[in-house]
Amino acid sequence: MNLKIFIVALLATILAACNQQNKAEAEHDVHDHETEAAASGEHEHEEPKFQYTAYSNDFELFAEADAFVAGEKANVLSHFSILPDFKALESGSIKLILTVNGKETSQTLENPTRKGIYSFDIKPETAGTGSLKFEITNEKGSFEVLVPEVKVFANHDEAHKAGEAVVVSKTNTAVFTKEQSWKIDFSTGMPVIGPFGEVIKTTALVQPSQGNEIVVSARTAGIVQISANNLLEGKEVSNGQSLCSITGSNMADNNISVRFTEAQNNYEKAKADYERAQELAKDKIVSEKDLIAAKNQYENSKAVYENLNKNFNAAGQTVTSPMSGFIKQVFVKNGTYVEAGQPLVTVSQNRTLTLTADLPMKYASVLGSVQSANLRTPSDNRTYTFEELNGKVLAYGKSAGAGSFLVPITLQIDNTGNFIPGSFVEVYLKTLTNAEALTVPVSALLEEQGSYFVWVQVSPELFEKREVSAGKTDGVQMEIVKGLRSDERIVTHGAMLIKLAQATGTLDAHSGHVH
């Protein structure tokens, strides 16, 4: 508990420090703007600011601009975030084009004013409604972000009236600037309306799939000999690699070393006898019957010797890995006596895993409609989708297991996540449905005393804390029953840090700009 308090306090301290730094930078910028205005004699009183937000497939744009007045220069302070990570654009040239009544005014900046921020100065030629287009060129290619509708005013009175008409409520809100968001894992997004059926939450046992794990057994009785610490659990092995040996050289009976030597001697004698019989048969000294008998004796002894030679030598059995993977279990120690067929070691690949869950009988009727699932590993509290793991439903029970009232379901996944065979994971089984629901990422929700909240983006740097009614969840998405519209953008990552920023009461890093 003390650790959690320390972490929260540390994050709050970091936020406060960042805010103070950003505030100083912003105040410097504001001072520069005010100095320029005073020197030119323009804007005898504070001019309104207008905000523009636009999205492309690759970028988020947030621009704070002076009122566009025909024939007068206006500053456009533009913030560019790279999607989908919402990190600052740090390099590249950008051309700003203001088009009004078919007339274009443009400016090109080769580099950002500071990380993520480009400060344009542009003078529109004529009043009217037009568009702002940002043409971005960097090492990854050429991109475009469009603000489809901007107003250029005929005079300052029109601009002031339009600015006064823009009223933004700040009830239960928090300011979180782009500079702050670029420093953390932050993103926004829209709620999703789509199929969202019944979700069955359960636990499943993780096991290696058939064929991904082999138990290596002794082929003969003898004493296990392990050298060079080759037989360690977790150690990687390659196909055919020697693991240990089994010797019977010191055993009075059931001695594989003696059997190997006998088989070798029998083979060599039978081979010599057969070769001699072949030569004598040419001179009719031995009969055809004796020749056939010698051949049969040779082939039988050869088969016995080659079989033993493949798996054994004069010292005993050399135990090798049947595949590349890692040693999962070791059942013997150096010097252990083993019988033929006794398990020695388990070699596993863990490329694919099976997950088996047992469900109450009430779910038996819907198991056939389970098409997907999300999996959460308690060790790192991470949730994986079926798509990430190439998952599929292998089978589900048509009846309850023996001695229980539970119905099994078996899933298969690629072992690309943090899954440990023998452990349990949380499973959210998703049934196929035509019913639709409004959902948001689980990471967007804050829980306080049993109530759920999201941060709704009121303006690019202003967020409203909104209570919502939550429904069912599949571990990745949460159904929102009440309190949120589909056209409202919300914070999907970083909600907790906005809450901390609100709690600390820190000032807006752009304190000299209108928000």
C-alpha positions as CSV (number, residue, x, y, z in Angstrom):
1,M,0.0,0.0,0.0
2,N,2.9,2.4,0.9
3,L,4.5,1.6,-2.5
4,K,1.2,2.6,-4.3
5,I,1.1,5.9,-2.4
6,F,4.8,6.5,-3.2
7,I,4.2,5.9,-7.0
8,V,1.1,8.2,-7.0
9,A,3.0,10.9,-5.2
10,L,6.0,10.6,-7.6
11,L,3.7,10.8,-10.7
12,A,2.1,13.9,-9.2
13,T,5.5,15.5,-8.6
14,I,6.6,14.7,-12.1
15,L,3.4,16.2,-13.6
16,A,3.8,19.3,-11.5
17,A,7.4,19.7,-12.6
18,C,6.5,19.2,-16.2
19,N,3.7,21.8,-15.9
20,Q,6.0,24.3,-14.4
21,Q,8.5,23.9,-17.2
22,N,5.8,24.1,-19.8
23,K,4.3,27.1,-18.1
24,A,7.6,28.9,-18.2
25,E,8.0,28.1,-21.9
26,A,4.5,29.2,-22.7
27,E,4.8,32.4,-20.7
28,H,7.9,33.3,-22.7
29,D,6.0,32.7,-25.9
30,V,3.1,34.8,-24.7
31,H,5.5,37.6,-23.8
32,D,7.0,37.5,-27.3
33,H,3.5,37.7,-28.8
34,E,2.6,40.7,-26.6
35,T,5.8,42.5,-27.4
36,E,5.3,42.1,-31.1
37,A,1.8,43.4,-30.9
38,A,2.8,46.4,-28.8
39,A,5.6,47.3,-31.3
40,S,3.3,47.1,-34.2
41,G,0.5,49.0,-32.6
42,E,-2.0,46.3,-33.5
43,H,-4.5,44.7,-31.2
44,E,-5.1,47.2,-28.5
45,H,-7.0,44.6,-26.5
46,E,-6.7,40.8,-26.3
47,E,-7.6,39.1,-29.5
48,P,-9.7,36.0,-29.6
49,K,-8.1,32.6,-30.3
50,F,-9.6,29.9,-32.4
51,Q,-8.9,26.2,-32.1
52,Y,-8.9,23.7,-34.9
53,T,-8.6,19.9,-34.6
54,A,-8.3,17.5,-37.5
55,Y,-7.3,13.9,-38.0
56,S,-5.8,11.9,-40.9
57,N,-4.8,8.3,-40.9
58,D,-1.3,9.3,-39.8
59,F,-1.6,12.5,-37.8
60,E,-3.6,14.4,-35.2
61,L,-3.5,18.2,-35.6
62,F,-4.3,20.7,-32.9
63,A,-3.9,24.3,-33.9
64,E,-4.4,27.5,-31.9
65,A,-4.7,30.4,-34.2
66,D,-5.2,34.2,-34.1
67,A,-8.4,35.3,-35.6
68,F,-8.1,35.3,-39.4
69,V,-8.7,38.9,-40.5
70,A,-8.4,39.8,-44.2
71,G,-5.1,41.6,-44.9
72,E,-3.6,41.0,-41.4
73,K,-1.0,38.5,-40.3
74,A,-2.2,35.7,-38.0
75,N,-0.2,33.2,-36.0
76,V,-1.1,29.5,-36.3
77,L,0.5,27.5,-33.5
78,S,0.2,23.9,-34.7
79,H,0.7,20.7,-32.7
80,F,1.3,17.5,-34.6
81,S,0.9,14.0,-33.0
82,I,1.9,10.9,-34.9
83,L,-0.9,8.2,-34.9
84,P,-1.6,5.7,-33.5
85,D,0.9,6.4,-30.7
86,F,0.1,10.1,-30.2
87,K,3.8,11.0,-30.0
88,A,5.2,14.4,-31.1
89,L,6.3,14.9,-34.7
90,E,10.0,15.7,-34.2
91,S,11.2,16.4,-37.8
92,G,10.0,17.1,-41.3
93,S,8.9,20.1,-43.4
94,I,5.3,21.3,-43.3
95,K,3.6,23.6,-45.8
96,L,0.5,25.5,-44.5
97,I,-2.0,26.5,-47.2
98,L,-4.9,28.8,-46.4
99,T,-7.5,28.8,-49.3
100,V,-10.3,31.3,-49.3
101,N,-12.5,32.2,-52.3
102,G,-10.0,30.3,-54.6
103,K,-7.0,32.4,-53.4
104,E,-4.1,30.6,-51.7
105,T,-1.8,31.9,-49.0
106,S,1.0,29.6,-47.9
107,Q,4.1,29.3,-45.7
108,T,6.6,26.4,-45.5
109,L,8.6,25.5,-42.3
110,E,11.5,23.1,-42.7
111,N,11.7,22.2,-39.0
112,P,9.5,22.4,-35.9
113,T,9.8,25.4,-33.6
114,R,10.1,22.9,-30.8
115,K,9.3,19.2,-30.7
116,G,5.9,18.6,-32.2
117,I,5.1,22.3,-32.7
118,Y,5.2,24.4,-35.8
119,S,4.5,28.2,-35.6
120,F,3.2,29.6,-38.8
121,D,2.5,33.3,-39.7
122,I,0.1,33.8,-42.5
123,K,-1.8,36.7,-44.0
124,P,-5.2,35.9,-45.7
125,E,-6.0,38.1,-48.7
126,T,-9.8,38.1,-48.6
127,A,-12.7,37.4,-46.1
128,G,-14.9,34.4,-46.4
129,T,-15.0,30.7,-45.5
130,G,-12.1,28.5,-46.6
131,S,-9.9,25.7,-45.6
132,L,-6.5,25.0,-43.9
133,K,-4.3,22.3,-45.5
134,F,-1.1,21.0,-43.9
135,E,1.3,19.2,-46.3
136,I,3.8,17.1,-44.3
137,T,7.0,15.7,-45.8
138,N,9.5,13.6,-43.8
139,E,11.6,10.5,-44.2
140,K,8.5,8.3,-44.2
141,G,6.8,10.0,-47.1
142,S,4.3,12.8,-47.9
143,F,1.1,13.3,-45.9
144,E,-1.8,15.7,-45.7
145,V,-4.1,17.0,-42.9
146,L,-7.1,19.1,-43.8
147,V,-9.2,21.5,-41.7
148,P,-12.2,21.8,-44.1
149,E,-13.8,24.9,-42.7
150,V,-12.2,28.1,-41.3
151,K,-13.6,31.6,-41.2
152,V,-11.6,34.7,-42.4
153,F,-13.2,37.8,-41.0
154,A,-13.6,41.2,-42.7
155,N,-12.5,43.1,-39.6
156,H,-11.7,42.7,-35.9
157,D,-15.2,43.4,-34.7
158,E,-16.5,40.4,-36.5
159,A,-13.7,38.3,-35.0
160,H,-14.5,39.4,-31.5
161,K,-18.2,38.6,-31.9
162,A,-17.4,35.2,-33.2
163,G,-14.9,34.6,-30.3
164,E,-17.4,35.7,-27.7
165,A,-19.9,33.2,-29.1
166,V,-17.6,30.3,-28.4
167,V,-18.3,29.2,-24.8
168,V,-16.6,26.2,-23.4
169,S,-17.8,24.8,-20.1
170,K,-15.1,24.0,-17.6
171,T,-17.2,22.2,-15.0
172,N,-15.4,19.1,-13.6
173,T,-12.7,19.5,-16.2
174,A,-8.9,19.2,-16.3
175,V,-6.4,20.8,-18.6
176,F,-3.8,18.4,-20.2
177,T,-1.6,19.9,-22.8
178,K,-0.1,18.3,-25.9
179,E,3.4,18.7,-24.4
180,Q,2.2,16.8,-21.3
181,S,0.6,14.0,-23.4
182,W,3.7,13.5,-25.5
183,K,5.7,12.5,-22.4
184,I,3.4,9.6,-21.4
185,D,1.5,6.7,-22.9
186,F,-1.4,8.8,-24.1
187,S,-4.1,8.4,-26.8
188,T,-7.7,9.3,-27.5
189,G,-10.3,7.6,-29.6
190,M,-14.0,7.3,-30.4
191,P,-16.4,4.8,-28.8
192,V,-17.2,1.8,-31.0
193,I,-20.7,0.6,-31.9
194,G,-20.6,-3.0,-33.0
195,P,-21.6,-6.6,-32.2
196,F,-21.1,-7.3,-28.5
197,G,-22.8,-10.5,-27.3
198,E,-22.7,-12.5,-24.1
199,V,-19.3,-12.7,-22.5
200,I,-18.4,-15.7,-20.3
201,K,-15.6,-15.0,-17.8
202,T,-13.7,-18.1,-16.5
203,T,-10.3,-19.5,-15.9
204,A,-8.4,-22.0,-18.0
205,L,-5.4,-24.3,-17.5
206,V,-2.5,-23.7,-19.9
207,Q,-0.9,-26.8,-21.3
208,P,1.4,-27.6,-24.2
209,S,-0.4,-28.8,-27.3
210,Q,0.0,-32.4,-28.5
211,G,3.2,-32.9,-30.5
212,N,4.8,-29.9,-28.8
213,E,6.1,-31.9,-25.9
214,I,7.9,-35.3,-25.8
215,V,8.8,-37.5,-22.8
216,V,12.1,-39.2,-23.4
217,S,12.3,-42.7,-21.8
218,A,15.1,-45.2,-21.1
219,R,15.4,-47.9,-23.7
220,T,17.3,-50.1,-21.4
221,A,17.9,-50.7,-17.7
222,G,21.0,-49.2,-16.2
223,I,22.7,-46.4,-14.3
224,V,22.1,-42.8,-15.5
225,Q,25.2,-40.7,-16.1
226,I,25.0,-37.0,-16.5
227,S,27.9,-34.8,-17.5
228,A,28.6,-31.1,-17.8
229,N,25.3,-30.0,-16.3
230,N,23.5,-30.7,-19.5
231,L,20.3,-31.8,-17.9
232,L,18.9,-28.6,-16.4
233,E,15.2,-27.5,-16.4
234,G,14.8,-24.6,-18.7
235,K,17.9,-25.3,-20.7
236,E,17.6,-25.0,-24.5
237,V,18.4,-28.1,-26.5
238,S,18.7,-28.9,-30.2
239,N,17.5,-31.9,-32.1
240,G,19.8,-34.8,-31.6
241,Q,21.8,-33.2,-28.8
242,S,23.1,-35.6,-26.2
243,L,21.4,-35.3,-22.8
244,C,22.7,-38.2,-20.8
245,S,23.7,-41.8,-21.0
246,I,22.6,-45.1,-19.4
247,T,25.3,-47.6,-18.7
248,G,25.2,-51.2,-17.3
249,S,29.0,-51.8,-17.2
250,N,29.0,-52.2,-13.5
251,M,25.9,-54.4,-13.4
252,A,26.1,-58.2,-12.9
253,D,23.0,-58.9,-15.0
254,N,20.7,-57.2,-17.4
255,N,23.8,-55.6,-18.7
256,I,23.3,-53.6,-22.0
257,S,27.1,-53.3,-22.4
258,V,27.5,-57.1,-22.4
259,R,24.5,-57.5,-24.8
260,F,26.0,-54.9,-27.1
261,T,29.3,-56.7,-27.2
262,E,27.6,-60.1,-27.7
263,A,25.6,-58.7,-30.6
264,Q,28.6,-57.2,-32.2
265,N,30.6,-60.4,-31.9
266,N,27.6,-62.5,-33.2
267,Y,27.3,-60.1,-36.2
268,E,31.0,-60.2,-37.1
269,K,31.1,-64.1,-36.8
270,A,27.9,-64.5,-38.9
271,K,29.2,-62.1,-41.5
272,A,32.5,-64.1,-41.8
273,D,30.6,-67.4,-41.9
274,Y,28.3,-66.2,-44.7
275,E,31.2,-64.8,-46.7
276,R,33.1,-68.1,-46.4
277,A,29.9,-70.1,-47.3
278,Q,29.5,-68.0,-50.4
279,E,33.1,-68.9,-51.6
280,L,32.6,-72.6,-50.8
281,A,29.3,-72.7,-52.6
282,K,31.0,-71.7,-55.8
283,D,33.0,-75.0,-55.6
284,K,30.0,-77.0,-54.5
285,I,31.7,-77.7,-51.2
286,V,28.6,-76.5,-49.2
287,S,25.0,-77.2,-50.1
288,E,22.5,-74.5,-51.1
289,K,20.7,-75.3,-47.8
290,D,23.8,-74.5,-45.7
291,L,24.3,-71.3,-47.7
292,I,20.8,-70.1,-47.0
293,A,21.1,-70.9,-43.3
294,A,24.4,-68.9,-43.1
295,K,22.7,-66.0,-44.9
296,N,19.7,-66.0,-42.5
297,Q,22.0,-66.2,-39.5
298,Y,24.0,-63.2,-40.9
299,E,20.9,-61.1,-41.6
300,N,19.4,-61.8,-38.2
301,S,22.6,-61.0,-36.3
302,K,23.1,-57.9,-38.4
303,A,19.5,-56.6,-37.6
304,V,20.1,-57.1,-33.9
305,Y,23.5,-55.4,-33.9
306,E,22.4,-52.4,-36.0
307,N,19.4,-51.9,-33.8
308,L,21.5,-51.9,-30.7
309,N,24.2,-49.8,-32.4
310,K,21.7,-47.1,-33.3
311,N,20.7,-46.5,-29.7
312,F,23.6,-47.9,-27.7
313,N,27.3,-48.4,-27.7
314,A,29.8,-50.4,-25.6
315,A,29.2,-47.9,-22.7
316,G,25.4,-48.1,-22.9
317,Q,22.6,-45.9,-24.2
318,T,23.2,-42.4,-25.3
319,V,20.0,-40.4,-24.7
320,T,19.5,-37.6,-27.2
321,S,16.8,-34.9,-27.6
322,P,14.1,-35.8,-30.1
323,M,13.6,-32.2,-31.1
324,S,14.7,-28.6,-30.6
325,G,13.2,-26.9,-27.6
326,F,13.9,-26.7,-23.9
327,I,14.0,-29.1,-21.0
328,K,10.8,-28.8,-19.2
329,Q,11.2,-31.6,-16.5
330,V,14.0,-33.9,-15.3
331,F,12.9,-37.1,-13.6
332,V,16.3,-38.6,-12.7
333,K,19.6,-37.7,-11.1
334,N,23.2,-38.7,-11.8
335,G,23.6,-42.3,-10.6
336,T,19.9,-43.1,-10.7
337,Y,19.0,-46.7,-11.6
338,V,16.3,-46.9,-14.3
339,E,14.3,-49.6,-15.9
340,A,13.5,-49.8,-19.6
341,G,10.6,-47.5,-20.4
342,Q,11.1,-45.3,-17.3
343,P,10.8,-41.5,-18.1
344,L,14.0,-39.5,-18.0
345,V,13.3,-36.0,-19.2
346,T,10.5,-34.0,-20.9
347,V,11.5,-31.8,-23.9
348,S,9.0,-29.1,-24.9
349,Q,8.7,-26.5,-27.6
350,N,5.7,-24.6,-26.4
351,R,5.0,-23.2,-29.8
352,T,1.3,-23.8,-29.4
353,L,-0.7,-24.2,-26.2
354,T,-4.1,-25.6,-25.3
355,L,-6.3,-23.9,-22.8
356,T,-9.0,-26.0,-21.1
357,A,-11.8,-24.3,-19.1
358,D,-14.7,-26.0,-17.3
359,L,-18.0,-24.1,-17.3
360,P,-21.3,-24.6,-15.4
361,M,-24.0,-26.4,-17.2
362,K,-26.0,-23.2,-17.7
363,Y,-23.6,-22.2,-20.5
364,A,-23.9,-25.5,-22.4
365,S,-26.4,-24.1,-24.9
366,V,-24.2,-21.1,-25.9
367,L,-20.8,-22.9,-26.2
368,G,-21.4,-23.6,-29.8
369,S,-21.6,-19.9,-30.5
370,V,-18.2,-19.1,-28.9
371,Q,-16.1,-17.8,-31.8
372,S,-13.4,-15.8,-30.1
373,A,-11.9,-15.0,-26.7
374,N,-9.6,-12.6,-24.9
375,L,-7.0,-13.9,-22.4
376,R,-5.5,-12.1,-19.5
377,T,-2.3,-13.2,-17.8
378,P,-2.3,-12.5,-14.0
379,S,1.5,-12.3,-13.9
380,D,1.6,-9.0,-15.9
381,N,-2.1,-8.1,-16.0
382,R,-1.9,-8.0,-19.8
383,T,-4.9,-8.9,-22.0
384,Y,-4.4,-10.6,-25.4
385,T,-6.9,-11.0,-28.2
386,F,-7.5,-14.2,-30.1
387,E,-6.3,-12.4,-33.2
388,E,-2.9,-11.6,-31.6
389,L,-2.4,-15.3,-30.7
390,N,-3.9,-16.9,-33.8
391,G,-6.4,-18.5,-31.5
392,K,-9.1,-20.9,-32.3
393,V,-11.8,-23.0,-30.5
394,L,-10.8,-26.7,-30.8
395,A,-13.7,-28.4,-29.1
396,Y,-16.3,-28.1,-26.4
397,G,-18.0,-30.8,-24.4
398,K,-21.4,-32.1,-25.3
399,S,-21.9,-33.5,-21.8
400,A,-20.7,-32.9,-18.3
401,G,-17.5,-34.5,-17.1
402,A,-17.4,-37.6,-15.0
403,G,-18.2,-36.8,-11.3
404,S,-18.9,-33.1,-12.0
405,F,-21.5,-30.8,-13.5
406,L,-19.0,-28.9,-15.6
407,V,-18.7,-28.7,-19.3
408,P,-15.2,-28.4,-20.8
409,I,-14.1,-26.1,-23.7
410,T,-10.7,-26.3,-25.3
411,L,-8.9,-23.4,-27.0
412,Q,-5.6,-23.3,-28.9
413,I,-3.2,-20.4,-29.2
414,D,0.3,-19.6,-30.4
415,N,2.6,-19.1,-27.5
416,T,3.6,-15.5,-28.4
417,G,2.6,-14.0,-25.1
418,N,3.6,-14.4,-21.5
419,F,1.9,-17.8,-21.0
420,I,3.4,-20.4,-18.6
421,P,2.3,-24.1,-19.1
422,G,0.8,-25.4,-15.9
423,S,-0.6,-22.0,-14.9
424,F,-4.1,-20.5,-15.1
425,V,-5.2,-17.5,-17.1
426,E,-8.4,-15.5,-17.1
427,V,-10.5,-16.1,-20.2
428,Y,-13.3,-14.0,-21.7
429,L,-15.3,-16.2,-24.0
430,K,-17.1,-14.2,-26.7
431,T,-20.3,-15.5,-28.3
432,L,-21.4,-14.7,-31.8
433,T,-24.3,-12.2,-31.8
434,N,-26.2,-9.7,-33.9
435,A,-26.8,-7.4,-30.9
436,E,-24.8,-4.2,-31.0
437,A,-23.5,-2.1,-28.1
438,L,-21.5,1.1,-27.5
439,T,-18.1,0.1,-26.1
440,V,-14.8,1.7,-25.0
441,P,-11.4,0.3,-24.2
442,V,-11.1,-1.0,-20.6
443,S,-8.0,1.3,-20.2
444,A,-10.3,4.4,-20.7
445,L,-12.3,3.7,-17.5
446,L,-11.5,4.9,-14.0
447,E,-13.2,3.3,-11.1
448,E,-13.9,5.2,-7.9
449,Q,-15.9,3.7,-5.1
450,G,-17.8,1.4,-7.4
451,S,-18.5,4.1,-10.0
452,Y,-17.0,4.3,-13.5
453,F,-15.7,7.5,-15.2
454,V,-14.2,8.5,-18.5
455,W,-12.4,11.6,-19.6
456,V,-14.3,13.2,-22.5
457,Q,-12.3,15.6,-24.8
458,V,-14.1,18.9,-24.7
459,S,-11.4,20.7,-26.6
460,P,-7.9,19.5,-27.7
461,E,-6.4,20.2,-24.3
462,L,-9.5,20.3,-22.1
463,F,-11.1,17.1,-20.7
464,E,-14.3,16.6,-18.8
465,K,-14.6,13.9,-16.2
466,R,-17.8,12.0,-17.0
467,E,-19.6,9.3,-15.0
468,V,-20.9,6.4,-17.1
469,S,-22.9,3.2,-16.5
470,A,-20.8,0.2,-17.5
471,G,-22.2,-3.1,-18.6
472,K,-20.3,-6.3,-19.5
473,T,-16.7,-6.6,-20.6
474,D,-14.6,-8.9,-22.7
475,G,-11.4,-7.9,-21.0
476,V,-10.5,-5.5,-23.8
477,Q,-13.7,-3.5,-24.4
478,M,-16.3,-2.4,-21.8
479,E,-20.0,-1.9,-22.7
480,I,-21.2,1.6,-21.9
481,V,-24.9,1.6,-21.1
482,K,-25.4,5.3,-20.2
483,G,-23.5,8.5,-20.0
484,L,-21.6,8.6,-23.3
485,R,-22.4,9.3,-27.0
486,S,-20.8,7.6,-30.0
487,D,-19.6,11.0,-31.3
488,E,-17.7,12.0,-28.2
489,R,-13.9,11.5,-28.2
490,I,-12.4,10.1,-25.0
491,V,-9.0,9.4,-23.5
492,T,-8.2,5.7,-24.1
493,H,-4.7,5.7,-22.5
494,G,-3.4,8.0,-19.8
495,A,-6.7,8.6,-17.9
496,M,-5.0,8.2,-14.5
497,L,-2.4,10.8,-15.2
498,I,-5.1,13.4,-16.2
499,K,-6.8,12.6,-12.9
500,L,-3.5,13.2,-11.1
501,A,-3.0,16.5,-13.0
502,Q,-6.5,17.6,-11.9
503,A,-5.8,16.6,-8.3
504,T,-2.5,18.5,-8.1
505,G,-4.3,21.7,-9.3
506,T,-1.4,22.5,-11.7
507,L,-1.7,25.4,-14.1
508,D,-2.2,25.1,-17.8
509,A,1.2,25.0,-19.5
510,H,-0.2,27.3,-22.2
511,S,-1.4,29.8,-19.6
512,G,-1.1,32.7,-21.9
513,H,-3.2,31.1,-24.6
514,V,-7.0,30.8,-24.8
515,H,-8.4,27.3,-24.2
